[in-house]
Amino acid sequence: MSNRNSARRKKVAGAEDTPTMVDNESAPTKNSLLNFSTPTEIVELPSRGIFYGPGHPLEGKDTVEIKYMTAKEEDILTSPALIKKGIALERLMGSIVVENINTLDLLIADRNAILMAARVTGYGPDYNVHVSCPSCEQNFEHEFDLSRYAEGYDFDAPEESIFHFTKEKTFEIELPTSKVLVEIKALTGHEENKLTKIRELKAKNNLPETNLTDLFRMMIVRANGIEDQSQIAEFIDNMPAIDSRFLRAAYTKIMPSVNFSQAAECTSCGNLAETEVPVTAEFFWPKQ
Protein backbone atom coordinates (compact mmCIF):
# COMPACT_ATOMS: atom_id res chain seq x y z
CA MET A 1 0.00 0.00 0.00
CA SER A 2 1.51 3.29 -1.07
CA ASN A 3 1.01 6.18 1.29
CA ARG A 4 0.25 9.08 -1.05
CA ASN A 5 -2.09 11.12 1.09
CA SER A 6 -0.88 14.56 0.02
CA ALA A 7 -3.29 17.43 -0.33
CA ARG A 8 -3.38 17.03 -4.11
CA ARG A 9 -4.88 13.54 -3.71
CA LYS A 10 -7.73 14.62 -1.42
CA LYS A 11 -11.38 14.67 -2.36
CA VAL A 12 -14.32 16.61 -0.93
CA ALA A 13 -16.08 14.70 1.83
CA GLY A 14 -19.32 13.10 0.66
CA ALA A 15 -18.57 13.71 -3.02
CA GLU A 16 -17.52 10.15 -3.89
CA ASP A 17 -19.40 8.44 -6.70
CA THR A 18 -20.02 4.78 -5.95
CA PRO A 19 -22.60 2.24 -7.18
CA THR A 20 -23.93 1.39 -3.74
CA MET A 21 -23.74 4.49 -1.58
CA VAL A 22 -24.94 7.85 -2.90
CA ASP A 23 -25.76 10.26 -0.10
CA ASN A 24 -24.57 13.84 -0.35
CA GLU A 25 -27.33 15.50 1.65
CA SER A 26 -25.08 15.97 4.66
CA ALA A 27 -22.11 17.30 2.64
CA PRO A 28 -21.02 20.83 3.55
CA THR A 29 -21.97 23.58 1.14
CA LYS A 30 -19.31 25.38 -0.87
CA ASN A 31 -19.22 28.35 1.49
CA SER A 32 -19.42 26.31 4.69
CA LEU A 33 -16.69 26.73 7.32
CA LEU A 34 -16.79 22.93 7.68
CA ASN A 35 -15.95 22.33 4.03
CA PHE A 36 -12.77 20.31 4.44
CA SER A 37 -11.16 17.58 2.37
CA THR A 38 -11.24 13.86 3.14
CA PRO A 39 -7.83 12.23 2.57
CA THR A 40 -7.53 9.28 0.24
CA GLU A 41 -5.23 6.27 0.05
CA ILE A 42 -3.76 4.47 -2.95
CA VAL A 43 -4.16 0.71 -2.48
CA GLU A 44 -1.98 -1.66 -4.47
CA LEU A 45 -4.04 -4.47 -5.99
CA PRO A 46 -2.75 -8.03 -5.59
CA SER A 47 -4.13 -8.86 -9.07
CA ARG A 48 -2.34 -5.93 -10.72
CA GLY A 49 -5.45 -5.61 -12.89
CA ILE A 50 -4.44 -8.58 -15.04
CA PHE A 51 -7.68 -10.53 -14.61
CA TYR A 52 -10.09 -7.71 -15.47
CA GLY A 53 -11.47 -7.75 -18.99
CA PRO A 54 -12.13 -4.98 -21.50
CA GLY A 55 -14.44 -2.31 -20.15
CA HIS A 56 -13.71 -2.97 -16.49
CA PRO A 57 -12.55 0.20 -14.67
CA LEU A 58 -9.55 -1.67 -13.25
CA GLU A 59 -8.40 -3.42 -16.41
CA GLY A 60 -4.60 -3.24 -16.44
CA LYS A 61 -4.48 -1.06 -13.30
CA ASP A 62 -2.37 -2.06 -10.34
CA THR A 63 -3.91 0.36 -7.83
CA VAL A 64 -7.26 1.67 -6.69
CA GLU A 65 -8.02 4.82 -4.72
CA ILE A 66 -10.10 4.71 -1.56
CA LYS A 67 -11.08 7.48 0.82
CA TYR A 68 -10.52 7.32 4.54
CA MET A 69 -13.38 6.04 6.63
CA THR A 70 -15.58 8.71 8.19
CA ALA A 71 -18.53 8.81 10.58
CA LYS A 72 -20.75 7.87 7.63
CA GLU A 73 -18.86 4.61 7.18
CA GLU A 74 -19.11 3.93 10.91
CA ASP A 75 -22.87 4.29 10.56
CA ILE A 76 -22.73 1.61 7.88
CA LEU A 77 -20.63 -0.73 10.03
CA THR A 78 -22.93 -0.33 13.04
CA SER A 79 -26.25 -0.55 11.20
CA PRO A 80 -28.20 -3.49 12.70
CA ALA A 81 -30.19 -3.89 9.47
CA LEU A 82 -27.08 -4.09 7.26
CA ILE A 83 -25.29 -6.41 9.69
CA LYS A 84 -28.31 -8.72 9.86
CA LYS A 85 -28.48 -8.89 6.06
CA GLY A 86 -24.74 -9.52 5.89
CA ILE A 87 -24.09 -6.57 3.57
CA ALA A 88 -22.40 -4.08 5.91
CA LEU A 89 -18.90 -4.72 4.53
CA GLU A 90 -20.17 -4.58 0.94
CA ARG A 91 -21.76 -1.20 1.61
CA LEU A 92 -18.55 -0.07 3.27
CA MET A 93 -16.48 -0.90 0.18
CA GLY A 94 -19.01 0.79 -2.07
CA SER A 95 -18.74 3.92 0.05
CA ILE A 96 -14.96 4.22 0.19
CA VAL A 97 -13.86 3.20 -3.32
CA VAL A 98 -13.42 6.41 -5.30
CA GLU A 99 -13.83 4.92 -8.79
CA ASN A 100 -17.32 4.11 -10.03
CA ILE A 101 -17.04 0.36 -9.54
CA ASN A 102 -19.46 -2.37 -8.55
CA THR A 103 -17.42 -3.85 -5.72
CA LEU A 104 -18.93 -7.29 -6.31
CA ASP A 105 -17.07 -7.32 -9.64
CA LEU A 106 -13.72 -7.14 -7.85
CA LEU A 107 -11.54 -10.21 -7.38
CA ILE A 108 -11.58 -11.68 -3.89
CA ALA A 109 -7.90 -10.84 -3.32
CA ASP A 110 -8.43 -7.22 -4.35
CA ARG A 111 -11.51 -6.97 -2.10
CA ASN A 112 -9.45 -8.27 0.83
CA ALA A 113 -6.73 -5.71 0.15
CA ILE A 114 -9.27 -2.89 0.11
CA LEU A 115 -10.86 -4.04 3.37
CA MET A 116 -7.45 -4.32 5.02
CA ALA A 117 -6.54 -0.80 3.90
CA ALA A 118 -9.91 0.50 5.09
CA ARG A 119 -9.30 -0.97 8.54
CA VAL A 120 -5.88 0.72 8.73
CA THR A 121 -7.16 4.15 7.63
CA GLY A 122 -10.22 3.87 9.86
CA TYR A 123 -8.85 2.57 13.14
CA GLY A 124 -5.08 2.47 12.73
CA PRO A 125 -2.66 -0.41 12.10
CA ASP A 126 -2.74 -1.91 15.61
CA TYR A 127 -5.03 -4.93 15.89
CA ASN A 128 -5.24 -6.61 19.30
CA VAL A 129 -6.93 -9.99 19.12
CA HIS A 130 -6.77 -13.39 20.80
CA VAL A 131 -5.08 -16.20 18.85
CA SER A 132 -4.54 -19.88 19.59
CA CYS A 133 -1.04 -21.27 20.09
CA PRO A 134 -0.37 -24.20 17.69
CA SER A 135 1.99 -25.73 20.26
CA CYS A 136 0.16 -25.64 23.60
CA GLU A 137 -3.30 -24.69 22.23
CA GLN A 138 -3.66 -21.89 24.75
CA ASN A 139 -5.28 -18.61 23.72
CA PHE A 140 -3.25 -15.43 24.11
CA GLU A 141 -3.58 -11.82 23.03
CA HIS A 142 -1.33 -10.56 20.26
CA GLU A 143 -1.02 -7.18 18.56
CA PHE A 144 -0.78 -7.38 14.77
CA ASP A 145 0.63 -4.55 12.68
CA LEU A 146 -1.87 -4.31 9.82
CA SER A 147 0.16 -1.66 8.00
CA ARG A 148 2.36 -4.50 6.73
CA TYR A 149 -0.47 -6.36 5.01
CA ALA A 150 0.83 -5.62 1.48
CA GLU A 151 3.88 -7.75 2.32
CA GLY A 152 1.53 -10.72 2.16
CA TYR A 153 0.58 -10.29 -1.49
CA ASP A 154 1.16 -13.56 -3.32
CA PHE A 155 1.03 -13.45 -7.10
CA ASP A 156 3.46 -14.36 -9.85
CA ALA A 157 2.41 -14.26 -13.48
CA PRO A 158 1.98 -17.95 -14.45
CA GLU A 159 4.14 -19.59 -17.08
CA GLU A 160 2.37 -19.99 -20.41
CA SER A 161 3.97 -23.44 -20.80
CA ILE A 162 1.86 -24.67 -17.88
CA PHE A 163 -1.27 -22.52 -18.09
CA HIS A 164 -2.79 -20.96 -21.17
CA PHE A 165 -4.09 -17.46 -20.47
CA THR A 166 -7.11 -16.74 -22.70
CA LYS A 167 -8.40 -13.48 -24.14
CA GLU A 168 -11.35 -13.80 -21.76
CA LYS A 169 -8.97 -13.50 -18.78
CA THR A 170 -9.40 -17.17 -17.88
CA PHE A 171 -6.91 -20.04 -17.71
CA GLU A 172 -6.92 -23.36 -19.53
CA ILE A 173 -5.18 -26.32 -17.95
CA GLU A 174 -5.18 -30.06 -18.71
CA LEU A 175 -5.88 -32.36 -15.78
CA PRO A 176 -3.25 -35.10 -15.36
CA THR A 177 -5.46 -38.19 -15.01
CA SER A 178 -8.67 -37.56 -16.95
CA LYS A 179 -6.84 -35.40 -19.54
CA VAL A 180 -9.85 -33.07 -19.52
CA LEU A 181 -9.03 -29.50 -20.57
CA VAL A 182 -10.68 -27.25 -18.01
CA GLU A 183 -11.03 -23.50 -18.22
CA ILE A 184 -11.08 -21.70 -14.88
CA LYS A 185 -11.73 -18.11 -13.86
CA ALA A 186 -10.73 -15.89 -10.97
CA LEU A 187 -13.52 -15.65 -8.42
CA THR A 188 -15.10 -12.30 -7.61
CA GLY A 189 -17.38 -10.98 -4.88
CA HIS A 190 -20.35 -12.47 -6.72
CA GLU A 191 -19.02 -16.03 -6.37
CA GLU A 192 -17.83 -15.39 -2.83
CA ASN A 193 -21.36 -14.35 -1.81
CA LYS A 194 -22.89 -17.35 -3.55
CA LEU A 195 -20.55 -19.77 -1.79
CA THR A 196 -21.33 -18.16 1.57
CA LYS A 197 -25.08 -18.46 0.98
CA ILE A 198 -24.72 -22.10 -0.08
CA ARG A 199 -22.78 -22.93 3.11
CA GLU A 200 -25.29 -21.11 5.29
CA LEU A 201 -28.26 -22.80 3.63
CA LYS A 202 -26.78 -26.27 4.01
CA ALA A 203 -25.87 -25.62 7.64
CA LYS A 204 -29.39 -24.36 8.33
CA ASN A 205 -30.92 -27.51 6.85
CA ASN A 206 -28.35 -29.88 8.40
CA LEU A 207 -27.11 -30.94 4.97
CA PRO A 208 -23.60 -32.31 4.39
CA GLU A 209 -20.94 -29.80 3.38
CA THR A 210 -19.83 -29.76 -0.26
CA ASN A 211 -17.37 -26.89 -0.09
CA LEU A 212 -14.87 -28.31 -2.57
CA THR A 213 -17.31 -29.30 -5.30
CA ASP A 214 -19.18 -26.01 -4.84
CA LEU A 215 -15.89 -24.16 -5.33
CA PHE A 216 -15.13 -26.11 -8.51
CA ARG A 217 -18.58 -25.32 -9.89
CA MET A 218 -17.88 -21.63 -9.41
CA MET A 219 -14.41 -21.63 -10.93
CA ILE A 220 -14.78 -23.99 -13.92
CA VAL A 221 -16.12 -22.15 -16.95
CA ARG A 222 -15.70 -24.93 -19.53
CA ALA A 223 -14.54 -28.54 -19.64
CA ASN A 224 -13.34 -29.82 -23.02
CA GLY A 225 -15.16 -26.86 -24.54
CA ILE A 226 -18.48 -27.79 -22.91
CA GLU A 227 -20.27 -24.94 -21.11
CA ASP A 228 -23.39 -26.83 -19.96
CA GLN A 229 -23.40 -26.53 -16.18
CA SER A 230 -25.17 -29.85 -15.58
CA GLN A 231 -22.49 -31.73 -17.52
CA ILE A 232 -19.73 -29.82 -15.76
CA ALA A 233 -21.33 -30.60 -12.37
CA GLU A 234 -21.46 -34.31 -13.26
CA PHE A 235 -17.79 -34.24 -14.27
CA ILE A 236 -16.86 -32.51 -10.99
CA ASP A 237 -18.67 -35.14 -8.92
CA ASN A 238 -16.70 -37.88 -10.72
CA MET A 239 -13.36 -36.08 -10.96
CA PRO A 240 -10.45 -38.30 -9.87
CA ALA A 241 -8.90 -37.23 -6.58
CA ILE A 242 -5.53 -36.66 -8.27
CA ASP A 243 -7.17 -34.22 -10.70
CA SER A 244 -9.02 -32.52 -7.85
CA ARG A 245 -5.82 -31.98 -5.89
CA PHE A 246 -3.98 -30.82 -9.01
CA LEU A 247 -6.72 -28.29 -9.83
CA ARG A 248 -6.74 -26.87 -6.29
CA ALA A 249 -2.97 -26.44 -6.36
CA ALA A 250 -3.12 -24.87 -9.83
CA TYR A 251 -5.78 -22.38 -8.77
CA THR A 252 -3.76 -21.40 -5.70
CA LYS A 253 -0.66 -20.89 -7.84
CA ILE A 254 -2.41 -18.90 -10.57
CA MET A 255 -4.69 -16.61 -8.61
CA PRO A 256 -3.56 -13.61 -6.56
CA SER A 257 -4.12 -13.67 -2.82
CA VAL A 258 -3.48 -11.82 0.41
CA ASN A 259 -1.72 -14.27 2.70
CA PHE A 260 -1.12 -12.00 5.65
CA SER A 261 0.58 -13.48 8.69
CA GLN A 262 3.04 -12.31 11.32
CA ALA A 263 5.18 -13.95 13.98
CA ALA A 264 3.33 -14.26 17.28
CA GLU A 265 4.93 -15.44 20.53
CA CYS A 266 2.75 -17.45 22.90
CA THR A 267 2.68 -15.96 26.39
CA SER A 268 2.15 -19.42 27.92
CA CYS A 269 4.86 -21.58 26.35
CA GLY A 270 6.99 -19.08 24.46
CA ASN A 271 6.43 -20.74 21.10
CA LEU A 272 7.05 -18.38 18.17
CA ALA A 273 5.03 -19.16 15.05
CA GLU A 274 3.74 -17.46 11.91
CA THR A 275 0.07 -16.73 12.61
CA GLU A 276 -2.54 -15.54 10.14
CA VAL A 277 -4.50 -12.45 11.10
CA PRO A 278 -7.85 -13.70 12.42
CA VAL A 279 -10.72 -11.61 11.11
CA THR A 280 -13.05 -11.48 14.11
CA ALA A 281 -15.84 -9.11 15.07
CA GLU A 282 -13.17 -6.80 16.50
CA PHE A 283 -11.55 -6.27 13.09
CA PHE A 284 -13.99 -3.51 12.13
CA TRP A 285 -15.63 -3.18 15.52
CA PRO A 286 -12.67 -2.65 17.88
CA LYS A 287 -13.33 -2.47 21.61
CA GLN A 288 -12.60 1.20 22.20
MOQUIUR-V727447 format. One record per helix or strand. SS is the DSSP state (h for helix, s for strand). FROM is the first residue (numbers start at 1). TO is the last residue. If there is no record, write none. Layout:
# MOQUIUR-V727447
ss-><SS & SS>
from-><FROM & FROM>
to-><TO & TO>
This chain:
# MOQUIUR-V727447
ss-><s & h & s & s & s & s & h & h & h & s & h & s & h & s & s & h & s & s & s & s & s & h & h & s & s & h & h & s & s & s>
from-><2 & 7 & 11 & 37 & 40 & 63 & 71 & 80 & 88 & 97 & 103 & 107 & 108 & 126 & 139 & 146 & 153 & 164 & 171 & 181 & 188 & 189 & 211 & 220 & 226 & 229 & 241 & 257 & 261 & 272>
to-><2 & 9 & 12 & 38 & 44 & 67 & 77 & 85 & 96 & 97 & 105 & 107 & 123 & 132 & 145 & 152 & 154 & 165 & 174 & 184 & 188 & 204 & 219 & 223 & 226 & 237 & 254 & 258 & 265 & 276>
